[in-house]
Amino acid sequence: MWPFFYTKKSKPAESRGTSLANPAGIAQLLGYSLSGTSVAVTDKTVLGLSPAWAAIRLLSETVASMDLGVYSWDESNEGYKSNYGHPLNALISSRPHPHYSKFDFLQALVANACLGNGYARIHRDADFRPYALELLPPSSVTQEIDDRGELYYIVQGVIGQKVVNLRLLPYEIIHIKGVTFNGLTGERITLVHRENISSSLAAQKYADTYFNKGAHLSGVVSTDMTLDKEQRENAKDAFRDAYSGMENVGKTAILDSGLKYTRIGSTPQEAALIDFRNLSVEESSRIFKVPVHMLSGMHRATFNNIEQQSLEFRQYGLPTWTEKIEQEFNYKLFTTKEFARRRAFSMFDYTQIQMADTTATAALISAGVQNGIFTANEFRKRFKLPQDPDGNRLYIQKNMTPVDRVDDEIDKQISGDGQTDNTNNGDAQGTETGG
């Protein structure tokens, strides 16, 4: 049925240079910026914007630091079970490639995906089992759909000091997308948010020029006297040497010979540099879905909203990336029989992140179990721990008595002469009756 969903098209002509149908290619050829400013917006320049760098680093390093392994579903205990012996466990949880660790692999994969798309090639052995995952530069990967509707990944360029020209099927590529509107590719941040990023980069460049290259006239020194050229140069040099520069900030100027100093420049606050920098933090927060305080934007932070935003980041920010990685790994690394029957699949472990607030977590577990709301096994399942044979019973706080034994305990206390059980010096009184 694939041909019915795609229009038939001829095979694209081979391209050996910059395409004139590509606006970005024309801009690159002529040396212009599509943003309408003198600041070019590329993946590299975005990384030079400190809030964007912080957001990408936070997302990619947080995901990379989480435990990732192979699990299976234990039907007898109705819980997840670590499958350490699976052939893919070491590949996923430890060393995806001889050149980099699992942390470096996931960090680079998610960092590239934050800008649009993250790619990795799946290398398979003679038995079709994956044995290595190789990171691919996003700039070297394009997609192509043939006349039959088959999707291919075209990998071209110099990768690892080798010239590569490959045409790979989807099962040979791990593809983690950013925000996507067609399900095939992620939208590139540098194109969608070009104007926002360009403005932030321009403000950053202006701030650098403001402080380092004298992009402003700070003031004038005037006098009613008539000075010749040499006197003007001497006065200018003396005033500059004595009072200009960062090391002379805050000094008091002492002028004589009728000289007067008038400030005509603007302070950083008057030049709106502080507002520009704060705005770039907020823009990066919105673009990458990271709380402002995690990007060091603390001007509106309070203890209460920081705590709430941190919880929202763990609830709404991280799962969007871990779910993408889990689904891509499960579909392309495991066999259909393994994954469909839940015999083997990859899964991130959220235990460390959920346990960040140990006091609140302990209070939740204690209140839930002691008041008969949750069983112990329900919490053990949440933290991916094996099920306990006695962990499916509900308890209440009366000496942790099982709910189904409360009536028995009451009958034991009301015994013999109809008197309730009392204690004397720690010894139980009354006679236990059969129930």
VMD Tcl script that draws the C-alpha trace (Angstrom):
set ca {
  {0.00 0.00 0.00}
  {3.01 2.31 0.27}
  {2.84 3.66 -3.34}
  {-0.66 5.03 -2.72}
  {0.61 7.41 -0.05}
  {3.40 8.95 -2.09}
  {3.45 10.62 -5.48}
  {5.79 9.11 -7.97}
  {8.87 11.19 -8.62}
  {11.96 10.85 -10.70}
  {15.32 10.03 -9.16}
  {16.98 13.22 -7.92}
  {19.96 14.42 -9.88}
  {23.37 14.07 -8.27}
  {24.50 17.22 -6.48}
  {28.17 18.08 -6.29}
  {27.93 21.63 -4.98}
  {25.65 24.14 -3.34}
  {22.09 23.87 -4.58}
  {20.72 27.16 -5.97}
  {17.24 25.99 -4.93}
  {18.35 26.01 -1.32}
  {18.11 29.47 0.30}
  {20.65 28.47 2.94}
  {23.02 27.38 0.19}
  {22.65 30.71 -1.63}
  {23.27 32.60 1.59}
  {26.37 30.52 2.26}
  {27.63 31.02 -1.28}
  {27.19 34.81 -1.18}
  {28.26 35.16 2.44}
  {24.87 36.50 3.57}
  {22.77 35.64 6.60}
  {19.12 34.64 6.19}
  {18.34 36.18 9.54}
  {18.54 39.72 8.26}
  {21.30 40.61 10.71}
  {25.08 40.46 10.60}
  {25.06 37.56 13.07}
  {24.95 34.18 11.32}
  {22.78 31.53 12.99}
  {24.25 28.03 12.75}
  {24.51 25.05 15.07}
  {27.93 26.30 16.20}
  {26.86 29.88 16.84}
  {23.86 28.67 18.83}
  {26.26 26.84 21.14}
  {28.04 30.15 21.68}
  {24.88 31.50 23.30}
  {25.37 30.61 26.96}
  {21.68 29.96 27.88}
  {21.26 27.69 24.84}
  {24.50 25.89 25.69}
  {23.28 25.42 29.28}
  {19.88 24.08 28.14}
  {21.36 21.60 25.66}
  {23.97 20.50 28.15}
  {21.41 20.04 30.92}
  {19.05 17.93 28.80}
  {21.73 15.80 27.14}
  {23.86 15.19 30.23}
  {20.85 14.44 32.45}
  {19.53 11.82 30.02}
  {23.04 10.40 29.55}
  {23.57 10.07 33.31}
  {20.42 7.98 33.80}
  {20.84 4.20 33.99}
  {19.76 2.46 30.78}
  {19.60 -1.28 30.45}
  {17.76 -4.32 29.13}
  {14.71 -5.47 31.09}
  {12.09 -8.18 30.77}
  {8.62 -8.56 32.24}
  {8.36 -11.18 34.95}
  {4.83 -12.56 34.62}
  {5.03 -14.62 37.80}
  {5.83 -11.60 39.97}
  {4.20 -9.00 37.71}
  {7.22 -6.73 37.73}
  {10.22 -5.62 35.73}
  {13.33 -7.74 35.91}
  {16.83 -6.70 34.85}
  {18.05 -8.87 32.00}
  {21.80 -8.62 32.55}
  {22.55 -11.68 30.47}
  {21.01 -10.34 27.26}
  {23.56 -9.83 24.44}
  {22.52 -6.19 23.99}
  {22.77 -5.20 27.64}
  {26.46 -4.32 27.55}
  {25.99 -2.45 24.26}
  {23.17 -0.30 25.64}
  {24.22 0.19 29.24}
  {28.00 0.40 28.96}
  {29.79 0.63 25.61}
  {27.81 1.33 22.41}
  {31.02 1.87 20.43}
  {34.73 1.19 21.02}
  {35.46 4.93 20.75}
  {33.00 6.26 23.33}
  {31.05 5.27 26.42}
  {27.31 5.06 26.89}
  {27.32 8.50 28.56}
  {29.20 10.16 25.67}
  {27.01 8.39 23.12}
  {23.69 9.46 24.64}
  {24.96 12.95 25.43}
  {25.96 13.55 21.80}
  {22.81 11.90 20.43}
  {20.45 14.03 22.55}
  {22.51 17.22 22.06}
  {22.21 16.87 18.29}
  {18.51 16.05 18.63}
  {17.99 19.24 20.66}
  {19.08 21.15 17.55}
  {16.88 19.04 15.28}
  {18.07 15.50 14.65}
  {20.43 12.98 16.23}
  {21.70 10.02 14.18}
  {23.61 6.81 14.89}
  {24.39 3.94 12.54}
  {23.62 0.39 13.70}
  {26.40 -2.09 12.86}
  {25.24 -5.72 12.81}
  {27.07 -9.04 12.76}
  {26.42 -12.09 10.58}
  {23.51 -13.11 12.83}
  {21.94 -9.65 12.40}
  {22.64 -8.77 16.03}
  {23.78 -5.18 16.67}
  {27.34 -4.97 17.94}
  {28.08 -1.23 17.68}
  {26.26 2.12 17.48}
  {28.21 4.80 15.58}
  {27.34 8.48 15.93}
  {26.78 10.32 12.64}
  {27.07 14.09 12.10}
  {23.58 15.46 11.33}
  {25.00 17.55 8.51}
  {26.03 14.34 6.70}
  {22.60 12.67 6.78}
  {19.65 13.32 4.48}
  {16.48 11.35 3.73}
  {15.13 10.05 0.45}
  {11.87 8.31 -0.46}
  {11.95 6.23 -3.64}
  {9.18 5.51 -6.15}
  {7.78 2.68 -4.01}
  {7.58 4.81 -0.90}
  {10.62 3.23 0.75}
  {12.57 5.50 3.10}
  {16.36 5.65 2.88}
  {18.99 7.52 4.83}
  {21.76 8.96 2.65}
  {25.04 9.37 4.53}
  {27.67 11.40 2.67}
  {30.80 13.17 3.83}
  {34.01 12.64 5.74}
  {33.34 10.67 8.93}
  {36.21 9.44 11.06}
  {38.77 10.55 8.45}
  {37.04 8.39 5.85}
  {34.97 9.43 2.85}
  {31.53 7.85 3.29}
  {28.74 7.45 0.73}
  {26.03 5.13 2.07}
  {22.37 4.43 1.39}
  {20.91 2.88 4.54}
  {17.50 1.47 5.38}
  {15.64 2.71 8.50}
  {16.52 -0.38 10.56}
  {20.20 0.54 10.10}
  {19.82 4.00 11.67}
  {18.93 5.25 15.13}
  {17.13 8.55 14.55}
  {16.15 10.72 17.53}
  {14.08 13.71 16.41}
  {13.42 17.02 18.07}
  {10.04 18.61 17.42}
  {8.66 17.00 14.26}
  {5.61 17.77 12.14}
  {5.91 14.92 9.64}
  {7.23 12.10 11.80}
  {10.29 11.76 9.57}
  {12.61 14.62 10.53}
  {12.95 17.03 13.39}
  {12.64 20.76 12.78}
  {15.99 22.51 12.93}
  {16.22 25.05 15.74}
  {18.50 27.30 13.69}
  {15.79 27.69 11.02}
  {12.61 27.80 13.08}
  {13.95 30.17 15.74}
  {16.44 32.04 13.57}
  {15.19 35.52 14.47}
  {15.03 34.86 18.22}
  {18.49 33.31 18.31}
  {19.93 35.98 16.04}
  {18.65 38.75 18.32}
  {20.21 37.07 21.35}
  {23.50 36.58 19.52}
  {23.44 40.19 18.36}
  {22.85 41.38 21.94}
  {25.74 39.23 23.12}
  {27.99 40.60 20.39}
  {26.92 44.15 21.20}
  {27.70 43.63 24.89}
  {31.17 42.38 23.99}
  {31.73 45.38 21.75}
  {30.30 47.75 24.37}
  {32.84 46.73 26.99}
  {35.88 45.76 24.94}
  {35.95 47.95 21.85}
  {34.52 51.26 23.02}
  {31.33 51.15 21.02}
  {30.05 54.18 22.93}
  {31.20 57.69 23.73}
  {31.25 57.88 27.51}
  {31.62 61.68 27.84}
  {33.38 64.87 26.82}
  {35.98 67.08 28.51}
  {35.37 70.76 27.72}
  {36.97 74.11 28.58}
  {36.49 77.78 27.75}
  {40.17 78.03 26.90}
  {41.48 77.71 23.38}
  {43.76 74.65 23.08}
  {46.12 73.89 20.27}
  {46.41 70.42 18.80}
  {49.22 69.30 21.10}
  {47.40 70.49 24.22}
  {44.22 68.66 23.17}
  {46.14 65.43 22.59}
  {47.96 65.73 25.91}
  {44.72 66.37 27.83}
  {42.99 63.48 26.11}
  {45.83 61.05 26.78}
  {46.22 62.12 30.40}
  {42.50 61.79 31.12}
  {42.28 58.41 29.38}
  {45.35 56.96 31.11}
  {44.19 58.11 34.53}
  {40.51 57.24 34.44}
  {39.63 54.84 31.60}
  {39.75 51.05 31.72}
  {38.29 48.46 34.07}
  {41.04 48.94 36.65}
  {40.08 52.63 37.07}
  {36.34 52.14 37.54}
  {35.04 54.19 40.46}
  {37.96 56.64 40.64}
  {37.26 60.33 41.23}
  {38.42 62.67 38.48}
  {40.30 65.84 39.49}
  {40.34 68.38 36.68}
  {42.13 71.73 36.55}
  {42.82 74.50 34.05}
  {39.09 75.09 33.63}
  {38.40 71.58 32.29}
  {34.91 70.15 32.74}
  {33.75 66.55 32.23}
  {30.22 65.85 30.96}
  {28.89 62.29 30.72}
  {26.94 61.60 27.55}
  {27.21 57.81 27.40}
  {24.87 55.23 28.87}
  {25.30 52.68 31.61}
  {24.77 48.98 30.89}
  {21.31 49.29 32.48}
  {20.48 52.31 30.30}
  {21.72 50.44 27.23}
  {19.31 47.59 28.15}
  {22.14 45.06 28.11}
  {20.90 43.40 31.30}
  {17.39 43.11 29.86}
  {18.77 41.65 26.64}
  {20.74 39.00 28.50}
  {17.75 38.09 30.68}
  {15.58 37.90 27.57}
  {17.99 35.43 25.94}
  {17.70 33.20 29.03}
  {13.91 33.25 28.82}
  {13.97 32.59 25.05}
  {16.24 29.56 25.53}
  {13.98 28.33 28.34}
  {10.95 28.42 26.03}
  {12.72 26.90 23.04}
  {14.32 23.95 24.86}
  {11.61 23.49 27.53}
  {13.98 23.95 30.46}
  {13.07 25.93 33.62}
  {14.62 29.40 33.75}
  {16.33 28.83 37.08}
  {18.22 25.85 35.62}
  {19.76 28.27 33.14}
  {20.92 30.52 36.01}
  {18.07 32.95 35.49}
  {17.42 33.67 39.16}
  {15.96 37.19 38.97}
  {12.40 35.92 39.51}
  {13.12 32.74 41.41}
  {11.70 31.81 44.80}
  {12.12 28.65 46.81}
  {8.57 27.48 46.12}
  {8.54 28.01 42.37}
  {12.03 26.50 41.94}
  {10.87 23.30 43.65}
  {7.73 23.14 41.52}
  {9.59 23.84 38.28}
  {12.14 21.14 39.09}
  {9.31 18.63 39.54}
  {7.75 19.74 36.25}
  {11.09 19.31 34.49}
  {11.33 15.71 35.72}
  {7.70 15.08 34.79}
  {7.37 16.85 31.44}
  {10.92 17.58 30.24}
  {12.96 14.40 30.60}
  {10.33 11.76 29.63}
  {9.95 13.32 26.17}
  {13.56 12.36 25.44}
  {13.80 9.05 27.28}
  {10.61 7.81 25.62}
  {11.95 8.65 22.17}
  {15.17 6.76 22.84}
  {13.42 3.74 24.35}
  {11.00 3.39 21.44}
  {13.74 3.77 18.83}
  {16.02 1.26 20.57}
  {13.24 -1.26 21.18}
  {11.99 -1.17 17.60}
  {15.37 -1.32 15.86}
  {17.71 -3.20 18.19}
  {15.52 -6.06 19.47}
  {13.74 -8.74 17.50}
  {10.00 -8.47 17.05}
  {9.45 -11.61 19.13}
  {11.52 -10.25 22.02}
  {9.90 -6.85 22.14}
  {6.30 -7.83 21.31}
  {6.26 -10.52 24.01}
  {8.14 -8.26 26.47}
  {10.95 -10.74 26.79}
  {13.56 -8.05 26.27}
  {13.39 -4.28 25.88}
  {15.40 -1.20 26.84}
  {14.26 1.08 29.64}
  {15.63 4.04 31.59}
  {15.77 3.88 35.36}
  {14.21 6.97 36.98}
  {14.95 5.84 40.53}
  {17.84 8.25 41.16}
  {15.94 11.24 39.81}
  {12.76 10.36 41.71}
  {14.77 9.88 44.88}
  {16.37 13.34 44.65}
  {14.02 14.56 47.39}
  {14.53 11.67 49.76}
  {12.46 13.20 52.57}
  {9.34 13.59 50.42}
  {9.79 10.13 48.87}
  {10.20 8.46 52.26}
  {7.12 10.27 53.59}
  {5.06 9.14 50.59}
  {6.10 5.50 50.96}
  {5.56 5.52 54.71}
  {2.13 7.14 54.56}
  {0.98 5.01 51.63}
  {1.99 1.67 53.13}
  {1.12 2.35 56.77}
  {-2.38 3.59 55.96}
  {-3.37 0.76 53.66}
  {-3.32 2.85 50.48}
  {-0.54 1.02 48.63}
  {1.07 -2.36 48.97}
  {4.82 -2.68 49.35}
  {5.06 -4.38 45.96}
  {3.41 -1.42 44.23}
  {6.26 0.77 45.38}
  {8.84 -1.90 44.60}
  {7.48 -2.12 41.07}
  {7.75 1.67 40.73}
  {11.43 1.53 41.63}
  {12.00 -1.55 39.46}
  {12.70 -3.83 42.41}
  {11.78 -7.54 42.46}
  {8.37 -8.35 43.92}
  {8.30 -9.66 47.49}
  {6.15 -12.77 48.19}
  {4.58 -11.04 51.22}
  {4.41 -7.60 49.63}
  {0.87 -7.74 48.23}
  {-0.95 -7.24 51.54}
  {-2.39 -3.95 52.79}
  {-1.48 -2.76 56.26}
  {-2.74 -0.21 58.77}
  {-0.84 1.46 61.58}
  {-2.12 -0.76 64.44}
  {1.13 -2.68 64.80}
  {1.11 -3.03 60.98}
  {-1.82 -5.47 61.16}
  {-3.04 -6.78 57.79}
  {-6.43 -5.35 56.85}
  {-7.99 -8.80 56.51}
  {-6.91 -9.72 60.07}
  {-8.30 -6.69 61.94}
  {-11.44 -8.55 63.07}
  {-9.33 -11.46 64.34}
  {-7.22 -9.13 66.44}
  {-10.35 -7.58 67.98}
  {-11.71 -11.02 68.81}
  {-8.42 -11.91 70.47}
  {-8.61 -8.82 72.66}
  {-12.24 -9.42 73.70}
  {-11.88 -12.76 75.40}
  {-12.86 -14.86 78.43}
  {-14.99 -12.72 80.81}
  {-15.87 -10.16 78.14}
  {-13.09 -7.88 79.36}
  {-10.70 -6.25 76.94}
  {-7.11 -7.33 76.96}
  {-4.94 -5.26 79.34}
  {-1.24 -5.36 80.04}
  {0.47 -5.43 83.39}
  {4.22 -4.88 83.48}
  {4.43 -5.85 79.84}
  {2.60 -9.24 80.26}
  {-0.53 -9.79 78.24}
  {-3.72 -10.54 80.22}
  {-6.72 -12.42 78.94}
  {-7.18 -15.64 77.11}
  {-6.86 -15.98 73.36}
  {-9.89 -17.59 71.84}
  {-9.99 -19.72 68.77}
  {-11.31 -17.98 65.79}
}
mol new
graphics top color blue
foreach p $ca { graphics top sphere $p radius 0.5 }
foreach p [lrange $ca 0 end-1] q [lrange $ca 1 end] { graphics top cylinder $p $q radius 0.2 }
display resetview
